[in-house]
Amino acid sequence: MIGGPGGPPPDLSNAEIVDYTVLEGDGKVRLKLKDGSVVEIRLEIMNILRAGNDPNTGLPAYIVQSAPLVRLVECPKELRKTPLRPGPRDAKAIPGFG
């Protein structure tokens, strides 16, 4: 989190996992795209590591391991196409995933 690209990579040999609690928000954002679709994006935090201290500032250096989770919430009918390989219908399947 400290420093920018092009600097030396942090030494992770002695990095330790740091526990955390969420202070505010749920990490989710909804975006309306110009084509009319609505996308929901949530950042899933897997680990936060403290990797020593920044040599220039002395501040602790943190590495955040995360993954974006993207979900299509709405989509205009004109953007939809017929699936290439229609499979067997499952009554319990989520629309678009079965």
C-alpha positions, 0 to 999 in steps of 0.5 A: 500500500505504500510506495508506487510501481517500479520500486523494489518488491517487498520482502515477504519472507517474514510477512505476517497475516494481520487480522482486521475488522470492517469499520464502514461499508460492505465493499460493494458498488453498483455501476450503471453502464452506458449500454444500460446494464447494471453491474455490481462489484464487490472486493473480497479481501482474502488476506492482509500481510504486514511486510515490514516497514518502508525504508524511506518513511518507516511506515508499516508496509501492507500487502492486500490479497483480494479478488473482485467479484462481478455480478450482472444485475440488469441487462437490456433485452437488446443486448441478450443473445441466444445461448450457443449450446442450450443445455437441459433445463433445471428448474432450480438453476439460476437464470444464466447459469443453468 
